[in-house]
Amino acid sequence: MAVPIVFDMETGDPDDVFTLCALATHPWARLVAVTVMPGSDEQVGIVQHLLGRLGVSAPVGAYRPGADVKPVSGFHRRWLGNVPAREPDAEAWQLLRDALASGDATLLTGGR
């Protein structure tokens, strides 16, 4: 039985994106939500793009939706090319509240 996972991440370096890919494709994990710190539209776009390519449907939340920062490393751009910026599905706190309310989900943090 797959463990429901909420993954909190950032995109300042590649490690969290590789963890996202592993969680999204591992048979023992089921991503129920992803939260991004701080949550710029560029970051959300990268996460949603990867989830789509991996065939995984999970909402993506931002801690500061529309944050006007550029916390995406050059690695992500070289690896994925131009990925369109996207708005989050919700604020991070809302996704965390909803996913963790049942008591079944596990929060895995990779963000700072």
N, C-alpha and C positions, 0 to 999 in steps of 0.2 A: 504494500500500500504506500502510495506517494505521500510524503510529508508536505503540507501546505507551507510555503515560504513567502515571507515579505522580505525583499532585499532592498536595503538602503545603500546607495552608492554615490560616487562622484566620478568625474571624468578628467581629473588632473593628470592621471597616468593610466597605463593600460590594464593594471591588475583587476580593477573592478569590472571592466567590460569583459574580460576573459572569465571572471567568476559568473557574471550574468549569463554568458553563453553556456557554461557548464551547468548552471542551475536550470536553465531553460530546456536543456536537452537530456538531463539525467533522469533515468526512470524512477528513482526514489524521491525526486523533488517535483513539486507542482507550484510554480510561481503564481501567487494569488494577487500580488501587487509589487510594484517597484517604486521606490521614492528616490529622488535625485536632489543632491545638495550642491549648490543652492537652488538649482532648478531653472536655469536659463532655457529659453526656447530652443537654443542650439543643442543643449544637453538632452532635453526631452526628445528632440528630433532623432538624435543618435540612438537613444534607448528604444524608441518606438520603431525605428528602422531595423535595428537588430532583432527585436522581437518578431517583427513581421517576416524577416528573412528566415527566422528559425521556426516559423509557424506557430508561435505562442501568442495567445491572447491574454494579456494582463494589463490592468490600468497602470498608468504612470503618473505619479504625483510629484509636485515640486514644493520645496520648502518656502521659496520666495518666487512664486510664479511671475514670469516676465522679468526676472532679475537682469539688470543691464551689466552683466559681467561676461568675461570670456574664459571660463574655467575648463576649456576643452584643449587637451594636449594636441600637438601637431601629429602625434601618432595616429589619433583617430581620423584625422583628415586624410593622412597618407593611406591608411588602410581602407577606409570606406569611401573616400572621395567626397564630393559635395552632397551632403545630406540636408534636405530642407529642414529648417527650424519648424517646430510644432508646439502648440500650446499643450499644457498638461491636461490630463483627464480630470484632475482635482488637486486640491492642496494636499500636501503630504500628510498632515495631521488627520484629514478626513479618511484617507485610505488606511492609515494605521489604525484609527478608531474602528473602522468597519471590519478590517481583516482580523484584528486581534480580539474583537469583542466576543467571539465564540470560544476563545480559549484554546482553539486547535492549532492556530498558525504559529510558526516560529519566526522571530525577527532575526535576520542575519544582517549585520552591519559591516559595510566596507568603507562607508563615507567617513570623513574626518570628524 
